[in-house]
Amino acid sequence: MFLKKTILFIIVLSTLAFAHKVAGVDMEVQKVGDDKILINAFFTKSKRTIAGNEVRLISMFDNRVLDKGKLSLEGLVLNIPSESYWVYVIVRDNDIVKDGLAPTKGFDKMVKLDKVAFLYTSLATILFLLLAFFIGFKRVKSFKTSLN
């Protein structure tokens, strides 16, 4: 029973880890000229481009919308912001997110990204699993002693 719950927990955790990856849709961000980017979204199997979806450039500092537009069949060309940003393409009820490219002179304001969320989440998960194991072990032990 414990093994089944553990496997179910791992499946749910891995599903949540890939929540911002829409199945079958991908985004491509390329530099065009000095301070412009070309954004394309397409279906991964057929390589057919997606048109009409909204694209937003979101600031990494305060989640402001720096620029936005709609995709066409040729893609969308936007100016590169002077601060760190994410590129969001809204597909159905989901978002495809990628880090934005830097301008030729670099960002004026840049966010330092530390990838420690996975470490903290993993440590918390292990702690809760150990805690659940010890509580379950204690209950089984107390149940067996109450039967005797």
C-alpha positions in Angstrom: 0.0 0.0 0.0 2.9 2.4 0.9 4.5 1.6 -2.4 1.4 2.4 -4.4 1.0 5.7 -2.6 4.6 6.5 -3.2 4.3 5.8 -6.9 1.1 7.8 -7.2 2.9 10.7 -5.4 5.9 10.6 -7.8 3.5 10.6 -10.8 1.6 13.6 -9.5 4.9 15.4 -8.7 6.3 14.8 -12.2 3.0 16.0 -13.8 3.2 19.2 -11.8 6.8 19.7 -12.7 5.9 19.9 -16.4 2.8 22.1 -16.0 4.1 24.9 -18.3 4.8 22.6 -21.2 1.7 22.3 -23.4 1.7 19.0 -25.1 2.3 19.2 -28.8 3.0 23.0 -28.9 6.4 24.6 -28.9 7.8 28.2 -29.1 10.8 29.6 -30.9 12.4 32.9 -30.0 15.1 34.3 -32.4 17.0 37.5 -32.6 16.3 39.6 -35.6 18.5 42.7 -36.0 20.0 44.4 -33.0 17.1 44.9 -30.6 14.3 42.9 -32.0 13.1 39.3 -31.5 11.0 37.1 -33.7 8.5 34.8 -31.9 6.9 31.8 -33.5 4.7 29.1 -32.0 4.0 25.8 -33.8 2.7 22.3 -33.4 5.6 20.0 -32.8 4.4 17.1 -35.0 3.2 18.9 -38.0 5.4 22.0 -37.7 2.3 24.1 -38.6 2.5 27.6 -37.2 0.0 28.9 -34.7 -1.6 32.3 -35.5 -3.9 34.5 -33.5 -2.5 33.6 -30.0 -1.5 36.4 -27.7 2.2 36.9 -26.8 3.3 38.8 -23.8 6.8 40.0 -22.6 6.6 39.9 -18.8 9.1 41.6 -16.5 11.0 39.3 -14.1 11.1 42.0 -11.5 7.4 42.9 -11.0 5.5 40.8 -13.5 4.5 43.9 -15.6 3.5 43.4 -19.2 6.4 45.1 -21.1 5.0 44.4 -24.6 2.3 42.3 -26.2 1.0 41.3 -29.5 -0.8 38.6 -31.6 1.0 35.9 -33.5 0.6 35.8 -37.3 1.6 33.1 -39.7 5.0 34.8 -40.2 5.4 35.2 -36.4 5.6 38.3 -34.3 8.4 40.8 -34.2 8.8 42.8 -30.9 11.4 45.1 -29.4 13.7 43.6 -26.8 13.1 45.2 -23.4 16.0 46.6 -21.4 15.3 44.4 -18.4 15.1 40.7 -17.8 11.9 39.2 -19.1 9.9 36.1 -20.0 8.2 35.4 -23.2 4.6 34.0 -22.7 2.5 32.5 -25.5 -1.0 31.8 -24.4 -2.3 28.6 -25.9 -5.9 27.6 -24.8 -5.8 27.9 -21.0 -2.1 27.3 -20.7 1.1 29.4 -21.2 4.3 28.4 -22.9 7.1 30.3 -21.1 10.7 30.9 -22.1 13.4 33.3 -20.9 13.8 36.3 -23.2 17.0 37.0 -25.2 19.2 39.9 -24.1 19.8 43.0 -26.3 23.2 43.5 -27.9 24.3 45.9 -25.1 22.9 43.6 -22.4 20.2 44.2 -19.9 20.1 47.5 -17.8 18.4 45.6 -15.0 19.0 41.9 -14.6 17.5 39.3 -12.2 19.8 36.8 -10.6 18.0 33.4 -11.1 18.7 30.8 -8.5 17.4 27.4 -9.3 16.8 26.3 -5.7 13.1 25.7 -5.8 13.6 22.1 -6.9 16.1 21.5 -4.0 13.7 23.0 -1.4 10.7 21.1 -2.8 12.7 17.8 -2.8 13.9 18.3 0.8 10.4 19.1 2.0 9.0 16.1 0.2 11.6 13.8 1.7 10.8 15.2 5.2 7.1 14.7 4.8 7.6 11.2 3.5 9.8 10.3 6.5 7.3 11.9 8.8 4.4 9.9 7.3 6.4 6.7 7.5 7.2 7.2 11.2 3.6 8.1 12.0 2.3 5.1 10.1 4.9 2.9 11.8 3.9 4.2 15.3 0.2 3.6 14.6 0.8 0.0 13.4 2.9 -0.6 16.5 0.3 0.8 18.9 -2.5 -1.1 17.1 -0.5 -4.4 17.5 0.1 -3.7 21.2 -3.6 -2.9 21.8 -4.6 -6.3 20.3 -2.4 -8.2 22.7 
